Amino acid sequence: LLVVTPYYNKPPQQGLVAHFTAAADATGLPVMVYDIPGRTGIPIATESLIQLSQHPRIVAVKDAKGDLGASSVVMASTSLVYYCGEDMINLPMLAIGAVGFVSVHSHVVGDRLHEMIDAYLAGDVAAALAHHRELLPIYTGMTRTQGVITTKAALSLLGLPGGSVRPPLADATPAEIDQLRTDLVAGGVKLK
């Protein structure tokens, strides 16, 4: 299960621990904690993640917090498996111990993200860095507005089915699509 921090009411850390523990206790499935304070309004503290790591079904973290120091401490202190949830820092997260990504951008450049992981894991840091840098325009372009909006627009530009977003989101405007097209081409994406 991918279980996100409750949003809107900004619970205290003991409330977050209780929330994730209750989710893990309610099922026999493994749980990936999703730490995305930019969307939920509250980060999961290092101490809370360390405490949660003691639960036998809390096994992984999707980290979209962007705090490499805090992530390093949790990875060094626990057996939680870390996945980067913020594509712009995929490579730095690999360098501090993440095992992969849960990626919005993979809908468009999954093969290239795979190549970056393979290069890094093979010890070819220079090639991984080259992949990372080639992807920068794509990361930037697909995060200029909300990720679902740009992902669906990018899929359309690739000639793939993506459909429209659901309310309260709104589809990309023509100007946003033009900018996205420019960013994707700059990142080496071949569009239809």
C-alpha positions as a Markdown table, in Angstrom:
| # | Residue | x | y | z |
|---|---|---|---|---|
| 1 | Leu | 0.0 | 0.0 | 0.0 |
| 2 | Leu | 1.2 | 3.5 | -0.7 |
| 3 | Val | -0.1 | 5.5 | 2.3 |
| 4 | Val | 0.2 | 9.3 | 2.2 |
| 5 | Thr | 0.4 | 11.7 | 5.1 |
| 6 | Pro | -3.1 | 13.1 | 5.9 |
| 7 | Tyr | -3.5 | 16.5 | 4.4 |
| 8 | Tyr | -5.2 | 19.7 | 5.4 |
| 9 | Asn | -5.2 | 19.4 | 9.2 |
| 10 | Lys | -1.4 | 19.1 | 9.7 |
| 11 | Pro | -1.4 | 16.4 | 12.4 |
| 12 | Pro | 1.4 | 16.3 | 15.0 |
| 13 | Gln | 4.1 | 13.7 | 14.6 |
| 14 | Gln | 2.5 | 11.3 | 17.1 |
| 15 | Gly | -0.7 | 11.6 | 15.0 |
| 16 | Leu | 1.3 | 10.7 | 11.9 |
| 17 | Val | 2.8 | 7.7 | 13.6 |
| 18 | Ala | -0.7 | 6.6 | 14.7 |
| 19 | His | -2.0 | 7.1 | 11.2 |
| 20 | Phe | 0.6 | 5.0 | 9.5 |
| 21 | Thr | 0.5 | 2.3 | 12.2 |
| 22 | Ala | -3.2 | 2.0 | 11.9 |
| 23 | Ala | -3.0 | 1.6 | 8.2 |
| 24 | Ala | -0.3 | -1.1 | 8.6 |
| 25 | Asp | -2.3 | -2.9 | 11.3 |
| 26 | Ala | -5.4 | -2.9 | 9.2 |
| 27 | Thr | -4.0 | -5.2 | 6.5 |
| 28 | Gly | -1.4 | -7.9 | 6.0 |
| 29 | Leu | 0.1 | -6.0 | 3.0 |
| 30 | Pro | 3.4 | -4.2 | 3.1 |
| 31 | Val | 3.2 | -0.4 | 3.4 |
| 32 | Met | 5.2 | 2.3 | 1.7 |
| 33 | Val | 4.9 | 5.6 | 3.6 |
| 34 | Tyr | 4.6 | 8.6 | 1.2 |
| 35 | Asp | 6.3 | 11.7 | 2.6 |
| 36 | Ile | 5.2 | 14.6 | 0.4 |
| 37 | Pro | 5.0 | 17.8 | 2.5 |
| 38 | Gly | 4.5 | 20.0 | -0.5 |
| 39 | Arg | 1.1 | 18.5 | -1.0 |
| 40 | Thr | 0.1 | 17.5 | 2.5 |
| 41 | Gly | 1.5 | 20.4 | 4.4 |
| 42 | Ile | 3.5 | 18.4 | 6.9 |
| 43 | Pro | 6.8 | 16.4 | 6.6 |
| 44 | Ile | 7.3 | 13.2 | 8.4 |
| 45 | Ala | 10.1 | 13.8 | 10.9 |
| 46 | Thr | 13.2 | 11.6 | 10.9 |
| 47 | Glu | 12.4 | 10.3 | 14.4 |
| 48 | Ser | 8.9 | 9.4 | 13.3 |
| 49 | Leu | 10.2 | 7.4 | 10.3 |
| 50 | Ile | 12.7 | 5.6 | 12.5 |
| 51 | Gln | 9.9 | 4.8 | 14.9 |
| 52 | Leu | 7.7 | 3.6 | 12.0 |
| 53 | Ser | 10.5 | 1.3 | 10.7 |
| 54 | Gln | 9.9 | -0.9 | 13.7 |
| 55 | His | 6.5 | -2.0 | 12.4 |
| 56 | Pro | 7.0 | -5.3 | 10.5 |
| 57 | Arg | 4.7 | -4.2 | 7.5 |
| 58 | Ile | 6.1 | -0.7 | 7.1 |
| 59 | Val | 8.9 | -1.5 | 4.7 |
| 60 | Ala | 9.5 | 1.5 | 2.4 |
| 61 | Val | 9.3 | 5.2 | 1.9 |
| 62 | Lys | 8.4 | 7.2 | -1.2 |
| 63 | Asp | 10.4 | 10.4 | -0.4 |
| 64 | Ala | 9.2 | 13.6 | -2.0 |
| 65 | Lys | 10.5 | 15.8 | 0.8 |
| 66 | Gly | 13.8 | 16.7 | -0.9 |
| 67 | Asp | 15.8 | 16.7 | 2.4 |
| 68 | Leu | 18.8 | 14.5 | 1.5 |
| 69 | Gly | 20.2 | 14.9 | 5.0 |
| 70 | Ala | 17.1 | 13.6 | 6.7 |
| 71 | Ser | 16.7 | 10.8 | 4.2 |
| 72 | Ser | 20.4 | 9.8 | 4.8 |
| 73 | Val | 19.8 | 9.6 | 8.5 |
| 74 | Val | 16.7 | 7.4 | 8.1 |
| 75 | Met | 18.4 | 5.1 | 5.6 |
| 76 | Ala | 21.5 | 4.7 | 7.9 |
| 77 | Ser | 19.3 | 4.1 | 10.9 |
| 78 | Thr | 16.7 | 1.7 | 9.5 |
| 79 | Ser | 16.0 | -1.1 | 7.0 |
| 80 | Leu | 13.4 | 1.0 | 5.2 |
| 81 | Val | 13.7 | 0.8 | 1.5 |
| 82 | Tyr | 13.8 | 4.3 | -0.1 |
| 83 | Tyr | 12.3 | 5.4 | -3.4 |
| 84 | Cys | 12.8 | 8.9 | -4.7 |
| 85 | Gly | 9.4 | 10.6 | -5.3 |
| 86 | Glu | 10.9 | 13.9 | -6.6 |
| 87 | Asp | 12.4 | 13.2 | -10.0 |
| 88 | Met | 14.7 | 16.2 | -10.0 |
| 89 | Ile | 16.8 | 14.5 | -7.3 |
| 90 | Asn | 16.6 | 10.9 | -8.5 |
| 91 | Leu | 20.3 | 10.6 | -9.0 |
| 92 | Pro | 21.3 | 12.3 | -5.6 |
| 93 | Met | 18.9 | 9.9 | -3.9 |
| 94 | Leu | 20.5 | 6.9 | -5.5 |
| 95 | Ala | 23.9 | 8.3 | -4.3 |
| 96 | Ile | 22.7 | 8.3 | -0.6 |
| 97 | Gly | 21.1 | 4.8 | -0.8 |
| 98 | Ala | 17.7 | 5.0 | -2.5 |
| 99 | Val | 16.9 | 1.8 | -4.6 |
| 100 | Gly | 14.8 | 3.5 | -7.3 |
| 101 | Phe | 12.0 | 5.9 | -8.0 |
| 102 | Val | 8.3 | 6.2 | -7.9 |
| 103 | Ser | 8.2 | 8.6 | -10.8 |
| 104 | Val | 5.8 | 10.9 | -12.6 |
| 105 | His | 8.3 | 11.4 | -15.4 |
| 106 | Ser | 8.6 | 7.6 | -16.0 |
| 107 | His | 5.3 | 7.8 | -17.9 |
| 108 | Val | 7.3 | 9.7 | -20.6 |
| 109 | Val | 10.9 | 8.7 | -20.1 |
| 110 | Gly | 10.8 | 5.5 | -18.1 |
| 111 | Asp | 13.4 | 3.8 | -20.3 |
| 112 | Arg | 15.8 | 6.6 | -19.8 |
| 113 | Leu | 15.3 | 6.6 | -16.0 |
| 114 | His | 16.0 | 2.9 | -16.2 |
| 115 | Glu | 19.2 | 3.5 | -18.1 |
| 116 | Met | 20.3 | 6.1 | -15.4 |
| 117 | Ile | 19.7 | 3.5 | -12.6 |
| 118 | Asp | 21.5 | 0.8 | -14.5 |
| 119 | Ala | 24.5 | 3.1 | -15.2 |
| 120 | Tyr | 24.7 | 4.2 | -11.5 |
| 121 | Leu | 24.4 | 0.6 | -10.2 |
| 122 | Ala | 27.1 | -0.5 | -12.6 |
| 123 | Gly | 29.4 | 2.1 | -11.1 |
| 124 | Asp | 29.3 | 4.3 | -14.2 |
| 125 | Val | 28.5 | 7.5 | -12.3 |
| 126 | Ala | 29.6 | 9.7 | -15.2 |
| 127 | Ala | 27.0 | 8.0 | -17.5 |
| 128 | Ala | 24.3 | 8.3 | -14.8 |
| 129 | Leu | 25.2 | 12.0 | -14.4 |
| 130 | Ala | 24.9 | 12.5 | -18.2 |
| 131 | His | 21.5 | 10.8 | -18.2 |
| 132 | His | 20.4 | 13.0 | -15.2 |
| 133 | Arg | 21.5 | 16.2 | -17.0 |
| 134 | Glu | 19.8 | 15.2 | -20.3 |
| 135 | Leu | 16.6 | 14.8 | -18.3 |
| 136 | Leu | 16.7 | 18.2 | -16.6 |
| 137 | Pro | 14.5 | 20.0 | -19.3 |
| 138 | Ile | 11.9 | 17.2 | -19.0 |
| 139 | Tyr | 11.9 | 17.4 | -15.2 |
| 140 | Thr | 11.5 | 21.2 | -15.4 |
| 141 | Gly | 8.9 | 21.1 | -18.1 |
| 142 | Met | 6.7 | 18.5 | -16.4 |
| 143 | Thr | 6.8 | 20.3 | -13.1 |
| 144 | Arg | 5.9 | 23.8 | -14.3 |
| 145 | Thr | 2.3 | 23.0 | -13.4 |
| 146 | Gln | 0.7 | 20.1 | -11.5 |
| 147 | Gly | 2.2 | 16.8 | -12.5 |
| 148 | Val | -1.0 | 15.0 | -13.6 |
| 149 | Ile | -1.8 | 17.9 | -15.9 |
| 150 | Thr | 1.6 | 17.9 | -17.6 |
| 151 | Thr | 1.8 | 14.1 | -17.7 |
| 152 | Lys | -1.5 | 13.8 | -19.5 |
| 153 | Ala | -0.5 | 16.6 | -21.9 |
| 154 | Ala | 2.9 | 14.9 | -22.5 |
| 155 | Leu | 1.1 | 11.5 | -23.2 |
| 156 | Ser | -1.1 | 13.3 | -25.7 |
| 157 | Leu | 2.0 | 14.9 | -27.4 |
| 158 | Leu | 3.5 | 11.4 | -27.6 |
| 159 | Gly | 0.3 | 10.1 | -29.3 |
| 160 | Leu | -0.6 | 7.9 | -26.3 |
| 161 | Pro | -3.9 | 7.7 | -24.5 |
| 162 | Gly | -4.0 | 9.9 | -21.4 |
| 163 | Gly | -7.3 | 11.6 | -21.5 |
| 164 | Ser | -8.4 | 14.6 | -19.6 |
| 165 | Val | -7.8 | 15.4 | -16.0 |
| 166 | Arg | -10.6 | 15.2 | -13.5 |
| 167 | Pro | -12.0 | 18.3 | -11.6 |
| 168 | Pro | -10.8 | 20.2 | -9.7 |
| 169 | Leu | -7.8 | 20.0 | -12.0 |
| 170 | Ala | -8.0 | 21.6 | -15.5 |
| 171 | Asp | -6.3 | 20.4 | -18.6 |
| 172 | Ala | -3.1 | 22.2 | -19.8 |
| 173 | Thr | -3.7 | 25.4 | -21.7 |
| 174 | Pro | -2.4 | 25.8 | -25.2 |
| 175 | Ala | 0.4 | 28.0 | -23.9 |
| 176 | Glu | 1.4 | 25.4 | -21.3 |
| 177 | Ile | 1.3 | 22.7 | -24.0 |
| 178 | Asp | 3.6 | 24.8 | -26.2 |
| 179 | Gln | 6.1 | 25.3 | -23.4 |
| 180 | Leu | 5.9 | 21.6 | -22.5 |
| 181 | Arg | 6.6 | 20.6 | -26.1 |
| 182 | Thr | 9.7 | 22.9 | -26.1 |
| 183 | Asp | 10.9 | 21.3 | -22.8 |
| 184 | Leu | 10.3 | 17.8 | -23.9 |
| 185 | Val | 12.1 | 18.3 | -27.2 |
| 186 | Ala | 15.0 | 20.0 | -25.3 |
| 187 | Gly | 15.2 | 16.8 | -23.2 |
| 188 | Gly | 15.4 | 14.6 | -26.3 |
| 189 | Val | 11.8 | 13.3 | -26.3 |
| 190 | Lys | 10.6 | 12.5 | -29.8 |
| 191 | Leu | 7.0 | 13.7 | -30.2 |
| 192 | Lys | 4.3 | 12.8 | -32.7 |
